Amino acid sequence: MNFRPRLRNGFFLCFFLVLLTCLLPAQQAPPAAGESSSRHHPKLLKQPAAPAFDPGSISDGVYANPYFGFTYKLPFGWVDRSNAMQDDSPEAAKDPAKSVLLLAVFEQPPEAPREAINSGVVVAAESVSAYPGLKTAADYFGILAQLTTDKGFKQANDPAEVAVGGKTLIRGDFSKETGKATVHQTALVLLVKSYVVSFTVIGASEDEVNSLLENLSFAAKKPARPAPGR
């Protein structure tokens, strides 16, 4: 099936904002006196209307999302920019459940100058209804691969199934040369409750990306209690 959905969803705005933020050069000049610093800061979008489901929260260094049934342990010292990077577009306001940024965390503040790659983890949920004809998580990689390669990334492999805590997700890997460094990006995709849930990880090496992915886990169902007297 040649699946080519429309490029119009809020997540991709957040997705490429994350990508560009991670690649900002260290020599970026600070704003002049009296100049607004909004264009140098990832908080380009205001807080949108509340989604139709529980977007999850961070407690004791762990992001938990009961609605989709997963947790992500934040690396020590990383910064959370989830609220600052929410989508405030007119389309998101009309249907806040269509595309929701659940988590955006970074090794360093994205607005800070730097020379090295700023590793990050982004989790988003998009309504399947936004992609007419989408049947599987693998279908979603049609648009994901297109947009990523359009930004100069090379696709390292074909999307493949991976098991994480009893869940089967689709994984795809990409990389891009940026001067002396190579950006590695991996995406995991899961279809659940009529949503596409995507986990995007950016790092300076394959080992770092894989290490960051190990912090993702899915809640196992608790065994049913035996009936009294059994």
Backbone torsions as a table, in degrees:
resi	resn	phi	psi	omega
1	MET	NA	125.5	179.6
2	ASN	-87.5	90.1	-173.7
3	PHE	-94.4	114.9	-178.9
4	ARG	-134.3	80.8	-178.9
5	PRO	-68.5	167.2	-178.4
6	ARG	-73.8	145.4	-177.7
7	LEU	-90.9	76.0	-174.1
8	ARG	-140.7	7.4	-171.6
9	ASN	-92.3	152.0	-174.2
10	GLY	-61.5	-32.2	-176.6
11	PHE	-59.9	-38.7	-175.8
12	PHE	-68.3	-28.8	171.7
13	LEU	-61.6	-47.9	177.7
14	CYS	-64.5	-40.6	-176.9
15	PHE	-58.6	-49.3	-177.7
16	PHE	-79.2	-24.1	171.1
17	LEU	-63.3	-43.2	175.9
18	VAL	-59.8	-47.0	-177.4
19	LEU	-59.7	-49.0	-178.4
20	LEU	-67.1	-37.7	179.1
21	THR	-61.2	-40.8	-179.0
22	CYS	-67.3	-20.9	-174.5
23	LEU	-107.0	7.7	-179.6
24	LEU	-60.1	136.4	-179.5
25	PRO	-71.3	152.0	-178.5
26	ALA	-67.6	-26.4	-175.1
27	GLN	-85.0	11.4	179.5
28	GLN	-57.7	128.2	-176.0
29	ALA	-74.1	143.0	176.6
30	PRO	-70.3	158.1	-179.8
31	PRO	-64.1	147.3	178.0
32	ALA	-68.1	160.7	-179.1
33	ALA	-56.6	129.7	178.5
34	GLY	85.4	-7.5	-179.6
35	GLU	-86.3	140.7	178.4
36	SER	-65.1	140.2	-179.6
37	SER	-97.4	11.0	-175.2
38	SER	-61.8	-31.7	-178.5
39	ARG	-78.1	-8.6	178.1
40	HIS	-101.9	3.7	-173.9
41	HIS	-126.5	141.7	-177.7
42	PRO	-66.7	-9.0	-179.2
43	LYS	-79.7	69.8	-178.7
44	LEU	-92.2	-14.8	-174.7
45	LEU	-126.8	139.1	-180.0
46	LYS	-79.3	167.2	179.9
47	GLN	-63.7	125.4	-178.7
48	PRO	-81.4	178.7	174.1
49	ALA	-62.4	153.9	-177.8
50	ALA	-64.0	137.7	178.6
51	PRO	-68.9	167.6	-177.2
52	ALA	-77.4	-4.0	179.5
53	PHE	-132.5	167.8	178.6
54	ASP	-68.7	116.2	-177.8
55	PRO	-77.0	-2.1	-179.5
56	GLY	87.3	174.4	-177.8
57	SER	-157.6	165.5	179.1
58	ILE	-105.5	130.5	177.2
59	SER	-144.5	129.4	179.0
60	ASP	53.6	40.0	175.9
61	GLY	77.4	12.1	-179.9
62	VAL	-128.2	126.7	173.4
63	TYR	-86.7	127.9	-179.8
64	ALA	-122.9	134.4	177.6
65	ASN	-127.1	92.7	-178.2
66	PRO	-63.8	-31.2	-176.3
67	TYR	-63.7	-45.3	179.6
68	PHE	-96.0	-5.2	171.4
69	GLY	74.2	42.5	177.4
70	PHE	-144.2	163.0	174.7
71	THR	-132.1	156.0	173.7
72	TYR	-137.5	122.7	179.3
73	LYS	-84.7	117.7	-178.3
74	LEU	-72.0	134.3	173.8
75	PRO	-59.8	145.3	-176.3
76	PHE	-59.8	132.2	175.5
77	GLY	86.3	-4.3	180.0
78	TRP	-72.5	157.0	-177.4
79	VAL	-106.8	143.4	-179.6
80	ASP	-98.0	125.9	177.5
81	ARG	-125.7	25.4	-175.7
82	SER	-60.5	-50.7	-178.1
83	ASN	-66.1	-38.3	-176.2
84	ALA	-67.0	-23.2	-174.9
85	MET	-108.5	17.5	178.2
86	GLN	-66.4	157.3	-177.8
87	ASP	-89.2	123.8	-180.0
88	ASP	-113.8	19.1	-177.1
89	SER	-67.6	158.3	178.2
90	PRO	-56.2	-37.1	179.5
91	GLU	-66.1	-39.9	179.5
92	ALA	-65.7	-36.6	180.0
93	ALA	-67.0	-34.9	179.6
94	LYS	-71.6	-35.8	-178.3
95	ASP	-141.3	78.4	-174.5
96	PRO	-63.6	-15.8	-179.6
97	ALA	-87.6	-7.8	-175.4
98	LYS	-69.4	-42.5	-178.6
99	SER	-145.1	116.6	-175.0
100	VAL	-131.2	127.0	172.6
101	LEU	-82.0	115.9	-175.8
102	LEU	-88.5	-39.1	-175.0
103	LEU	-152.6	136.5	173.6
104	ALA	-144.8	105.3	-177.7
105	VAL	-126.6	149.1	-173.9
106	PHE	-137.5	153.7	177.7
107	GLU	-65.0	-38.0	178.4
108	GLN	-129.6	157.8	175.1
109	PRO	-56.3	125.1	-176.3
110	PRO	-58.6	-26.4	-177.9
111	GLU	-80.0	-9.6	-176.2
112	ALA	-81.7	137.6	176.0
113	PRO	-62.5	148.3	-179.2
114	ARG	-165.2	164.1	177.0
115	GLU	-107.6	-31.0	-178.3
116	ALA	-87.4	165.3	177.1
117	ILE	-67.3	136.3	177.7
118	ASN	-94.4	102.7	-177.8
119	SER	-64.7	149.0	-177.9
120	GLY	-156.2	162.0	176.9
121	VAL	-133.1	127.3	-179.8
122	VAL	-127.0	132.0	177.4
123	VAL	-123.4	131.1	-179.2
124	ALA	-138.3	156.4	176.4
125	ALA	-127.8	132.3	178.7
126	GLU	-129.2	141.3	178.6
127	SER	-66.7	133.4	177.1
128	VAL	-60.1	-28.8	-178.9
129	SER	-62.3	-18.3	178.2
130	ALA	-74.4	-10.5	-177.1
131	TYR	-125.5	81.8	179.2
132	PRO	-55.5	127.7	179.3
133	GLY	96.1	-9.3	179.8
134	LEU	-71.7	125.1	-178.1
135	LYS	-116.8	-31.2	-176.1
136	THR	-134.5	165.1	177.3
137	ALA	-63.5	-31.8	179.6
138	ALA	-63.6	-32.6	178.1
139	ASP	-60.0	-34.5	-176.4
140	TYR	-62.7	-26.2	-178.0
141	PHE	-72.2	-10.9	175.6
142	GLY	-60.6	-51.4	179.1
143	ILE	-75.5	-36.7	-179.0
144	LEU	-61.8	-47.0	179.8
145	ALA	-65.0	-38.6	-179.6
146	GLN	-62.5	-49.1	-178.0
147	LEU	-67.6	-36.9	-178.2
148	THR	-69.7	-44.3	179.2
149	THR	-69.1	-30.3	175.6
150	ASP	-61.9	-23.6	178.9
151	LYS	-92.0	11.3	175.2
152	GLY	95.3	3.5	178.0
153	PHE	-83.0	151.4	174.8
154	LYS	-106.2	137.6	178.5
155	GLN	-80.3	121.4	-173.9
156	ALA	-80.8	-24.6	-176.5
157	ASN	-161.9	170.3	173.9
158	ASP	-78.4	146.0	177.3
159	PRO	-56.0	138.8	-177.8
160	ALA	-141.2	156.3	179.0
161	GLU	-74.6	140.4	173.1
162	VAL	-135.7	150.2	179.8
163	ALA	-103.1	128.8	176.8
164	VAL	-131.9	108.3	177.3
165	GLY	55.0	40.6	178.3
166	GLY	87.2	-4.4	177.9
167	LYS	-103.7	144.5	176.1
168	THR	-103.6	119.6	178.9
169	LEU	-118.0	165.4	174.3
170	ILE	-104.3	132.1	-178.3
171	ARG	-117.2	138.8	173.4
172	GLY	-135.9	142.9	-176.8
173	ASP	-120.7	143.1	-179.4
174	PHE	-138.6	161.0	176.0
175	SER	-150.3	158.6	-180.0
176	LYS	-150.3	133.6	176.4
177	GLU	-81.8	129.2	179.1
178	THR	-132.7	86.2	-178.2
179	GLY	69.8	-117.9	-178.5
180	LYS	-89.9	-6.1	-175.2
181	ALA	-117.7	161.5	175.5
182	THR	-120.5	124.4	176.5
183	VAL	-87.0	129.2	176.7
184	HIS	-111.0	130.3	-178.5
185	GLN	-130.7	130.9	178.2
186	THR	-127.3	140.0	177.4
187	ALA	-123.1	134.1	171.1
188	LEU	-113.4	137.2	-176.6
189	VAL	-130.7	138.7	-178.9
190	LEU	-137.9	137.3	172.3
191	LEU	-99.6	122.3	-178.9
192	VAL	-153.4	134.8	177.0
193	LYS	51.6	44.8	178.4
194	SER	64.5	24.4	176.6
195	TYR	-128.1	150.4	167.3
196	VAL	-95.9	116.0	177.6
197	VAL	-104.9	122.5	-177.1
198	SER	-118.9	138.6	177.8
199	PHE	-117.0	111.3	-178.1
200	THR	-111.3	126.9	-177.5
201	VAL	-122.3	131.2	177.5
202	ILE	-119.3	131.7	-179.3
203	GLY	-151.1	175.4	-177.2
204	ALA	-89.3	-7.8	179.4
205	SER	-156.5	163.3	176.4
206	GLU	-63.0	-39.6	-179.9
207	ASP	-62.4	-41.5	179.5
208	GLU	-64.9	-43.4	178.7
209	VAL	-59.8	-46.6	180.0
210	ASN	-63.5	-36.9	177.8
211	SER	-64.6	-41.1	178.6
212	LEU	-66.7	-35.1	179.0
213	LEU	-68.2	-24.7	179.3
214	GLU	-66.8	-16.7	179.2
215	ASN	-79.7	-6.4	179.6
216	LEU	-89.1	133.1	176.9
217	SER	-146.5	154.1	178.6
218	PHE	-112.6	138.9	-176.3
219	ALA	-67.9	128.1	176.6
220	ALA	-83.6	143.8	178.5
221	LYS	-68.9	135.6	179.4
222	LYS	-73.8	138.7	179.3
223	PRO	-64.4	144.1	-179.0
224	ALA	-67.0	141.5	178.5
225	ARG	-73.1	138.5	178.4
226	PRO	-66.4	149.4	179.9
227	ALA	-65.4	148.5	179.4
228	PRO	-54.9	135.7	177.2
229	GLY	92.3	-2.9	179.1
230	ARG	-102.9	NA	NA
